Amino acid sequence: MPNKERPIDEVVRLAGGQAELARRCSTSQPRIWQCVHRNKRVPADLVIPFERAVGGKVTRFDLRPDLYPREELAG
């Protein structure tokens, strides 16, 4: 069974690559690279820009469940 794609990898793929994601989020491509390869989690200040960059196809709940638990949806 193949591994499930990580949310950060899905965001990069849907955006059309790291450079395009960086452009859409007004940040640098090296910062996106850090998110993909070094960070354990997406930095809090990039969660909402990432969600917007891919039209909500990957959500804040997927990217940082520690900050945005799904229980918020039930309320």
Sine and cosine of phi, psi and omega as CSV:
sin_phi,cos_phi,sin_psi,cos_psi,sin_omega,cos_omega
0.00,0.00,0.80,-0.60,-0.04,-1.00
-0.94,0.35,0.46,-0.89,0.05,-1.00
-0.93,0.36,0.59,-0.80,0.06,-1.00
-0.95,0.32,0.66,-0.75,0.01,-1.00
-0.90,0.43,0.71,-0.70,0.05,-1.00
-0.93,0.37,0.53,-0.85,0.01,-1.00
-0.81,0.58,-0.65,0.76,0.00,-1.00
-0.90,0.44,-0.63,0.78,0.02,-1.00
-0.92,0.39,-0.60,0.80,0.04,-1.00
-0.91,0.41,-0.65,0.76,0.03,-1.00
-0.87,0.49,-0.74,0.67,-0.01,-1.00
-0.87,0.50,-0.72,0.70,-0.01,-1.00
-0.88,0.47,-0.75,0.66,-0.04,-1.00
-0.91,0.42,-0.54,0.84,0.01,-1.00
-0.97,0.24,-0.29,0.96,0.00,-1.00
0.99,-0.12,0.37,0.93,0.06,-1.00
0.88,-0.47,0.20,-0.98,-0.06,-1.00
-0.91,0.42,-0.67,0.75,-0.03,-1.00
-0.90,0.43,-0.68,0.73,0.01,-1.00
-0.93,0.38,-0.64,0.77,0.05,-1.00
-0.89,0.46,-0.68,0.73,0.04,-1.00
-0.86,0.51,-0.70,0.71,0.02,-1.00
-0.87,0.49,-0.72,0.69,-0.02,-1.00
-0.90,0.43,-0.45,0.89,-0.06,-1.00
-0.97,-0.26,0.13,0.99,0.00,-1.00
0.80,0.60,0.74,0.68,0.06,-1.00
-0.68,-0.73,-0.11,-0.99,-0.05,-1.00
-0.99,-0.15,0.45,-0.89,0.06,-1.00
-0.89,0.46,-0.64,0.77,0.06,-1.00
-0.87,0.50,-0.53,0.85,0.05,-1.00
-0.92,0.38,-0.63,0.78,0.06,-1.00
-0.90,0.44,-0.69,0.73,0.03,-1.00
-0.83,0.55,-0.69,0.72,0.03,-1.00
-0.85,0.53,-0.69,0.73,0.00,-1.00
-0.87,0.49,-0.66,0.75,-0.06,-1.00
-0.96,0.27,-0.68,0.73,-0.20,-0.98
-0.97,-0.26,-0.44,0.90,-0.12,-0.99
-0.91,-0.42,-0.66,0.75,-0.09,-1.00
-0.95,0.30,0.59,-0.81,0.10,-0.99
-0.98,0.22,-0.48,0.88,0.01,-1.00
-0.65,-0.76,0.37,-0.93,0.08,-1.00
-0.92,0.38,0.75,-0.66,0.05,-1.00
-0.85,0.53,0.62,-0.78,-0.10,-1.00
-0.81,0.59,-0.60,0.80,-0.05,-1.00
-0.96,0.29,-0.17,0.99,0.02,-1.00
-0.97,-0.25,-0.13,0.99,-0.07,-1.00
-0.87,0.50,-0.82,0.58,-0.04,-1.00
-0.92,0.40,-0.70,0.71,0.08,-1.00
-0.84,0.54,-0.62,0.78,0.05,-1.00
-0.90,0.44,-0.71,0.70,0.01,-1.00
-0.85,0.53,-0.71,0.70,-0.01,-1.00
-0.92,0.38,-0.59,0.80,-0.05,-1.00
-0.88,0.47,-0.44,0.90,-0.02,-1.00
-0.91,-0.41,0.36,0.93,0.09,-1.00
0.88,0.48,0.50,0.86,0.03,-1.00
0.98,0.21,0.13,0.99,0.02,-1.00
-0.92,0.38,-0.45,0.89,0.19,-0.98
-0.85,-0.53,0.82,-0.58,-0.15,-0.99
-0.98,-0.18,0.23,-0.97,0.09,-1.00
-0.85,0.52,-0.51,0.86,0.01,-1.00
-0.92,0.39,-0.58,0.81,0.04,-1.00
-0.96,0.29,-0.66,0.75,-0.11,-0.99
-0.96,0.27,-0.66,0.75,-0.05,-1.00
-0.61,-0.79,0.96,0.29,0.00,-1.00
-0.88,0.47,-0.34,0.94,0.06,-1.00
-0.94,0.34,-0.51,0.86,0.02,-1.00
-1.00,-0.08,-0.53,0.85,-0.07,-1.00
-0.80,-0.60,0.97,0.24,-0.01,-1.00
-0.92,0.40,0.51,-0.86,-0.03,-1.00
-0.90,0.43,-0.35,0.94,0.00,-1.00
-0.85,0.53,-0.44,0.90,0.02,-1.00
-0.86,0.51,-0.49,0.87,-0.01,-1.00
-0.93,0.38,-0.55,0.83,-0.05,-1.00
-0.94,0.33,-0.51,0.86,-0.07,-1.00
-0.95,0.31,0.00,0.00,0.00,0.00
